Amino acid sequence: MARMRLRPWMGRVLALAVGCALALGLLEVGLRALRPSHSGLRALLYQATLPTAYGRIADLPGLLETTVVGYRPHTESGGYVLNARGLRTREYAAIPAPGVLRVVALGDSFVYGGVAEADHWCAHLERTLAAHHGGGAEVLRLGVPGTGPPFYLRLWEVEASRLGASLVVVGLFVGNDFFDEQGRAEGWRGRVDQAAAVSYSVRLARNLLRLDRPAIARAAPAGTRHPSGGFDVPGFVYDDTRPTFSPEAFAEVERDRMTLCLDTARGRFGARLDRVVRVLRELDAQVVRAGARLVVMLIPDEYQVHPDVAALAARAEGVPLEAYDLERPQRGLAQALRSERIDALDLRAAFQERAKGERLYVPRDTHWNRAGHRLAAEQLAAHLEARTATTAGPAPAAAP
């Protein structure tokens, strides 16, 4: 009799399970069908750790199709109208005008945007260089959010290498460039990443839970087409005082990034460092062959700059702050790049000093606010000036 009484209950559970499976299957099919054409959905399906075989991609449109949003020419993206190449920078010719110093910046969202164009570190740098270079200067911003060093290399190969740049700046963000396109295999969060790599439904749910609800609407760039591009959308307001992540999600993001600094993570950090340096070595060789110079700008994570963020991340991990070596990412990179004879600028010390008097990052966002962009430009301009003076050396003595 007990078995007979259980059968209707088991049937209802089975029907519910089948219904849920069908619903999830339909959701998965719908997400995969809509993602290629829906920029907002692509942004909400972002997963930076997925490795991509970029070497098989032969052109810029194909490369941009692998990214978070797709970045189609002359469409709006985060308050900016992309240029004819689908990039967040001014329209540009294949070669610079005579006498103009051309600089190409490669990187992720720190190069891409986040503030008004005039407040971006690339714009600050361009104004400084133009004031000291008789023929003028232009800084082309070839940044794409959600990408890492392998993408930067391929973007150089398919686009930037043909632009006649004298200087190439890579904005290397220590917060995620050790993870982007390298996968993640540590702990239960690695298993969540692995599930998200397979299922769009899991990925969407995870990303929605991370965002502050008001941020969801502004996370999706508009798809409006314009006759030209390379400018801020008129009337768009960049608010660098408004948080992006929920408090819990922000703590999780910073906790994940700080795991590279744990005493127990030396081996994992070394393996990730080797992969990053290998890519930068190849990029430097190609830049030099093109007649340009490479500078790697090491961008600190907020946990290295504002002590309250480091304390928050340590509490989320459940270990004392003393168990972390917060300088490890830059120290390892700087040593490796010196051995490769690759020029590098470490912004960490300057940001730590300035942060004693003001905030340099957007609240619960991990990216610079306007003050952070301005400081980065000041430091990079001073670094370039010092390197130029060193390279030029003293003037030759007059002939007797």
VEXBALUM-535831 format. One line per field, with one value per residue (C-alpha): residue in one letter; x, y, z. Coordinates in steps of 0.05 Angstrom, whole numbers, plus 32768, in hexadecimal, padded with zeros to 4 digits. Layout:
BEGIN
code <- A, ...
east <- X, ...
north <- Y, ...
up <- Z, ...
***
This chain:
BEGIN
code <- M, A, R, M, R, L, R, P, W, M, G, R, V, L, A, L, A, V, G, C, A, L, A, L, G, L, L, E, V, G, L, R, A, L, R, P, S, H, S, G, L, R, A, L, L, Y, Q, A, T, L, P, T, A, Y, G, R, I, A, D, L, P, G, L, L, E, T, T, V, V, G, Y, R, P, H, T, E, S, G, G, Y, V, L, N, A, R, G, L, R, T, R, E, Y, A, A, I, P, A, P, G, V, L, R, V, V, A, L, G, D, S, F, V, Y, G, G, V, A, E, A, D, H, W, C, A, H, L, E, R, T, L, A, A, H, H, G, G, G, A, E, V, L, R, L, G, V, P, G, T, G, P, P, F, Y, L, R, L, W, E, V, E, A, S, R, L, G, A, S, L, V, V, V, G, L, F, V, G, N, D, F, F, D, E, Q, G, R, A, E, G, W, R, G, R, V, D, Q, A, A, A, V, S, Y, S, V, R, L, A, R, N, L, L, R, L, D, R, P, A, I, A, R, A, A, P, A, G, T, R, H, P, S, G, G, F, D, V, P, G, F, V, Y, D, D, T, R, P, T, F, S, P, E, A, F, A, E, V, E, R, D, R, M, T, L, C, L, D, T, A, R, G, R, F, G, A, R, L, D, R, V, V, R, V, L, R, E, L, D, A, Q, V, V, R, A, G, A, R, L, V, V, M, L, I, P, D, E, Y, Q, V, H, P, D, V, A, A, L, A, A, R, A, E, G, V, P, L, E, A, Y, D, L, E, R, P, Q, R, G, L, A, Q, A, L, R, S, E, R, I, D, A, L, D, L, R, A, A, F, Q, E, R, A, K, G, E, R, L, Y, V, P, R, D, T, H, W, N, R, A, G, H, R, L, A, A, E, Q, L, A, A, H, L, E, A, R, T, A, T, T, A, G, P, A, P, A, A, A, P
east <- 8000, 8039, 8056, 8012, 800C, 8051, 8044, 8019, 804C, 8085, 805F, 8055, 809F, 80B3, 8083, 80A0, 80E7, 80D6, 80B4, 80F0, 8120, 80F6, 80F2, 813D, 8148, 811C, 813F, 8182, 816C, 814E, 818D, 81B9, 818B, 8185, 81CC, 81ED, 81BD, 81AC, 81E4, 81C5, 81BE, 8206, 821C, 81F5, 8213, 825A, 828E, 82D5, 82F8, 82E3, 8321, 831A, 8344, 8351, 8386, 8350, 832E, 8347, 8327, 830E, 82C3, 82CD, 82F7, 82C4, 828D, 82AE, 82A7, 8273, 8247, 8260, 826F, 8252, 8266, 8240, 8215, 820E, 8233, 8233, 8229, 8257, 824C, 8280, 82AA, 82A8, 82D4, 82A7, 82D7, 82CD, 82FB, 82FA, 82F8, 833E, 8364, 8390, 83CE, 83D7, 83DB, 8422, 8446, 8410, 8426, 83F7, 83EE, 83C5, 83A8, 8395, 8370, 832D, 82F9, 832E, 8341, 82FA, 82D6, 82AB, 82AF, 82A3, 82D6, 82F6, 8301, 8320, 836A, 8377, 835A, 8383, 83C2, 83B2, 83AC, 83EE, 8413, 83F6, 840F, 8457, 8457, 8459, 8432, 83FA, 83E8, 83AE, 83A0, 8374, 834D, 8349, 832D, 82F8, 82D7, 82DA, 831A, 8360, 83A7, 839B, 8365, 8393, 83C7, 8395, 8377, 83BD, 83C7, 8386, 837E, 83B0, 83EF, 83D9, 83CD, 8413, 8418, 8458, 8444, 8417, 83FD, 83DF, 83B3, 83BD, 838B, 83A7, 8360, 8349, 837E, 839A, 8356, 8338, 833C, 8363, 832A, 831F, 8326, 832D, 82F7, 82AB, 82AD, 82D5, 829E, 826A, 8295, 8299, 824D, 8244, 8273, 8243, 81FF, 81E8, 81B1, 81E2, 820D, 81D1, 81B8, 81FD, 8208, 81C2, 81CD, 820E, 81F0, 81CD, 8187, 818C, 81CC, 81AB, 8189, 81C9, 81F2, 81D2, 81ED, 81BB, 81BB, 81AA, 81D2, 81F1, 820D, 8251, 8274, 82AC, 8289, 8262, 8216, 81FB, 81D9, 81F4, 8208, 8244, 8238, 8278, 8258, 8223, 8233, 822F, 8232, 8209, 8233, 8235, 8249, 827F, 829D, 829B, 82BE, 82F6, 82FC, 8306, 833B, 8361, 8369, 83A6, 83C7, 83BC, 83F9, 83DC, 83D4, 841D, 841D, 83DB, 83F3, 8435, 8411, 83E2, 841C, 8443, 8408, 8400, 844A, 844E, 8418, 8439, 847C, 845D, 8438, 8478, 849E, 8468, 8463, 84AF, 84AE, 8479, 84A8, 8483, 848F, 8466, 8456, 842F, 8407, 83F9, 83B4, 83A9, 836A, 8342, 8354, 839C, 8389, 8351, 835F, 8315, 830B, 8343, 8325, 82E1, 82FD, 8324, 82E6, 82BF, 82F4, 82F6, 8341, 836B, 8386, 83CC, 83C5, 83C9, 8404, 83E0, 841E, 8429, 8407, 8430, 8470, 846C, 845A, 848F, 84C6, 84B0, 84AA, 84EE, 850D, 84EA, 8502, 84BA, 84AC, 8478, 8458, 843C, 8405, 83FA, 8426, 840A, 83C3, 83CF, 83EB, 83B3, 837E, 8390, 836A, 8335, 8311, 832B, 82F9, 82AE, 8289, 8280, 8295, 82E1, 82EF, 830E, 82E4, 82FA, 832F, 834D, 8350, 8371, 83A7, 83B6, 83C1, 83EF, 8419, 841D, 842F, 8467, 8480, 8482, 84A6, 84DA, 84E5, 84EB, 851F, 8546, 8545, 855A, 8594, 85C0, 85CA, 860C, 8645, 8652, 868C, 86CB
north <- 8000, 8030, 8023, 8032, 8073, 808A, 8080, 80BF, 80E9, 80CC, 80D8, 8122, 8129, 8107, 8134, 8171, 815B, 814E, 8192, 81B6, 8191, 81A5, 81ED, 81F1, 81D1, 8204, 823C, 8222, 821D, 8263, 8282, 8262, 827A, 82C1, 82CE, 82DD, 8315, 8332, 835D, 8363, 8317, 830D, 833B, 8314, 82D3, 82EC, 82BA, 82D3, 8292, 826D, 825F, 826F, 8258, 829D, 8286, 826B, 82AF, 82D5, 831B, 834F, 8343, 82F9, 8309, 833A, 8306, 82DC, 8313, 8327, 8351, 8348, 8392, 83A2, 83E2, 8422, 8405, 841F, 83FB, 8415, 845E, 845E, 8457, 8425, 8437, 8417, 83DE, 83CE, 83EB, 841F, 8454, 848B, 847B, 8471, 846A, 842D, 8458, 8497, 84DC, 84F5, 850A, 84F0, 84C2, 8487, 845D, 841D, 8406, 83BD, 839F, 838F, 83BC, 83EA, 83FD, 83F8, 842C, 8436, 8482, 84BA, 84BA, 84FB, 84DD, 849C, 8490, 848A, 84CF, 84ED, 84CC, 84E4, 852C, 8527, 8508, 8539, 8573, 8559, 853E, 8572, 8549, 8537, 84F4, 84C3, 8489, 8453, 842C, 83E4, 83C8, 8391, 837D, 8336, 8324, 8311, 830F, 82DB, 8308, 8345, 8320, 830B, 8352, 836C, 8339, 8344, 838F, 83B8, 83A0, 83C3, 8407, 8424, 842F, 8448, 8430, 83F7, 83F8, 83B9, 83C6, 8385, 8380, 8352, 8347, 831B, 8315, 82D9, 82B8, 82D1, 829C, 826E, 8249, 823F, 81FC, 820C, 81F9, 81FB, 823E, 821B, 81E7, 821E, 823C, 81F8, 81F0, 8236, 8226, 81EF, 820D, 8253, 824D, 8244, 827D, 82AC, 829C, 82A6, 82E9, 8304, 82F3, 831B, 835C, 8393, 8393, 83DC, 83C9, 8394, 83C7, 83ED, 83AE, 83A4, 83D2, 83ED, 83D3, 8415, 841F, 8463, 847D, 8487, 8476, 8485, 84B2, 84B3, 84AD, 84F4, 84FB, 84B9, 84C2, 849C, 8493, 847C, 8481, 844B, 8403, 83CB, 838A, 8378, 8379, 832D, 8326, 835B, 8336, 82F5, 8315, 8332, 82F2, 82C9, 82F8, 82FB, 82AF, 82B8, 82DC, 82A4, 8281, 8240, 8259, 8263, 8229, 823D, 8285, 826E, 8246, 8280, 82B1, 8286, 8286, 82D2, 82DF, 82B0, 82D8, 831B, 8301, 82F1, 8334, 835A, 8336, 8347, 8390, 8398, 8379, 83AC, 83E5, 83F8, 83F3, 83CD, 83E5, 83B9, 83E2, 83B7, 83CA, 83BB, 839B, 83C2, 8391, 83A9, 83F3, 83FB, 83D3, 83CC, 83A4, 8374, 836A, 835D, 8328, 8306, 8301, 82E4, 82AE, 82A1, 82A9, 82DF, 8317, 8304, 82C4, 82ED, 8309, 8343, 8359, 8315, 8324, 8362, 8348, 8308, 832E, 8364, 8331, 8307, 8344, 835E, 831B, 8321, 836A, 8381, 83C7, 83C8, 83FD, 83E6, 8416, 83F5, 8422, 8463, 844B, 8435, 847A, 84A1, 8474, 848F, 84CE, 84B9, 847D, 8467, 8432, 8432, 8417, 83CB, 83C8, 83B9, 83EE, 8433, 8472, 84B3, 84BF, 847B, 8487, 84CB, 84AE, 8475, 84A6, 84D1, 8495, 847A, 84BE, 84C7, 8480, 848C, 84CF, 84AF, 8476, 84A7, 84CF, 8490, 8477, 84BA, 84C0, 84FE, 852B, 851F, 854E, 8585, 8579, 85A0
up <- 8000, 8010, 7FCB, 7FAB, 7FD2, 7FBB, 7F71, 7F66, 7F8C, 7F63, 7F23, 7F35, 7F45, 7F04, 7EDD, 7EFF, 7EF0, 7EA7, 7EA2, 7EC1, 7E92, 7E56, 7E6D, 7E78, 7E34, 7E12, 7E38, 7E22, 7DD9, 7DDC, 7DFB, 7DC6, 7D8E, 7DA7, 7DBF, 7D7B, 7D6B, 7DAF, 7DCC, 7E11, 7E18, 7E01, 7E39, 7E6C, 7E52, 7E5D, 7E76, 7E72, 7E84, 7E44, 7E19, 7DCF, 7D94, 7D78, 7D47, 7D19, 7D14, 7CD8, 7CDD, 7D0F, 7D05, 7D14, 7D51, 7D6D, 7D64, 7D99, 7DCE, 7E01, 7DD5, 7D8E, 7D83, 7D3F, 7D1A, 7D27, 7D5E, 7DA5, 7DDC, 7E24, 7E12, 7DD6, 7D8B, 7D72, 7D35, 7CF0, 7D09, 7D44, 7D77, 7DAE, 7D92, 7D5E, 7D14, 7CFB, 7CBA, 7CAC, 7CB6, 7CE0, 7CC0, 7CB2, 7CF2, 7D21, 7D59, 7D5A, 7D99, 7D9C, 7DDF, 7DE6, 7E22, 7E40, 7E60, 7E7F, 7E37, 7E1C, 7E45, 7E83, 7E85, 7E53, 7E1A, 7E33, 7E78, 7E60, 7E6D, 7E22, 7E16, 7E4E, 7E31, 7DEB, 7E03, 7E28, 7DEE, 7DBC, 7DE7, 7DE3, 7D9C, 7D65, 7D32, 7D62, 7D80, 7D7F, 7DAE, 7D90, 7DC4, 7DAE, 7DEE, 7DF2, 7E34, 7E4C, 7E27, 7E3C, 7E22, 7DEB, 7DCF, 7DD2, 7DA9, 7D74, 7D71, 7D64, 7D2D, 7D07, 7D12, 7D3A, 7D17, 7CD7, 7CF7, 7CF6, 7D41, 7D61, 7DA6, 7DBE, 7E05, 7E23, 7E60, 7E87, 7EC0, 7EF6, 7F10, 7ED7, 7EA1, 7EC7, 7EC0, 7E7E, 7E47, 7E75, 7E96, 7EE0, 7F03, 7F4E, 7F80, 7F7B, 7F56, 7F20, 7F1B, 7F14, 7EDC, 7EBB, 7EBE, 7EA2, 7E69, 7E53, 7E65, 7E51, 7E84, 7EBD, 7EA3, 7E9D, 7EE4, 7F02, 7EE0, 7EF0, 7F3A, 7F3A, 7F22, 7F48, 7F2A, 7F10, 7EEC, 7EC0, 7E93, 7E86, 7E7C, 7E37, 7E01, 7DCF, 7D88, 7D66, 7D25, 7D14, 7CD3, 7CF4, 7D35, 7D65, 7D97, 7DD8, 7DD1, 7DDB, 7E1F, 7E3B, 7E84, 7E9F, 7EE9, 7F0B, 7F50, 7F45, 7F59, 7F26, 7F4E, 7F8B, 7FCB, 7FCD, 7F84, 7F8A, 7FC6, 7F9D, 7F61, 7F8B, 7FB4, 7F74, 7F5A, 7F9B, 7F9D, 7F71, 7FAC, 7FDF, 7FFB, 7FE2, 7F9A, 7F86, 7F55, 7F34, 7F2E, 7F0E, 7ED9, 7EC8, 7EC8, 7E96, 7E65, 7E6A, 7E60, 7E25, 7E02, 7E13, 7DF9, 7DB6, 7DB4, 7DC4, 7D8C, 7D5A, 7D70, 7D69, 7D24, 7D11, 7D25, 7D64, 7DAF, 7DE3, 7E29, 7E59, 7E8B, 7EC9, 7EE3, 7F2D, 7F47, 7F79, 7FB1, 7FA9, 7FAD, 7FDF, 801F, 8030, 7FF0, 8001, 8047, 8028, 7FF9, 8030, 805C, 8021, 8018, 8063, 806B, 808E, 8063, 807A, 8050, 8010, 7FEA, 7FC7, 7FA1, 7F80, 7F3C, 7F2D, 7F4B, 7F21, 7EE2, 7EEB, 7EF6, 7EBA, 7E8C, 7EA1, 7E8D, 7E4A, 7E42, 7E3B, 7E54, 7E8D, 7EB9, 7EFC, 7F12, 7F56, 7F82, 7F64, 7F6C, 7FB4, 7FC5, 7FA3, 7FC2, 8006, 7FF4, 7FC1, 7FA3, 7F5F, 7F4C, 7F3D, 7F7B, 7F78, 7F2F, 7F2D, 7EF7, 7EFD, 7F08, 7EE7, 7F1C, 7F0F, 7EC4, 7ECF, 7EFD, 7ECC, 7E94, 7EBF, 7ED2, 7E8B, 7E6D, 7EA1, 7E92, 7E47, 7E51, 7E7D, 7E4C, 7E12, 7E38, 7E4A, 7E02, 7DE6, 7E15, 7E1C, 7DE1, 7DBA, 7DC9, 7D97, 7D68, 7D7B
***
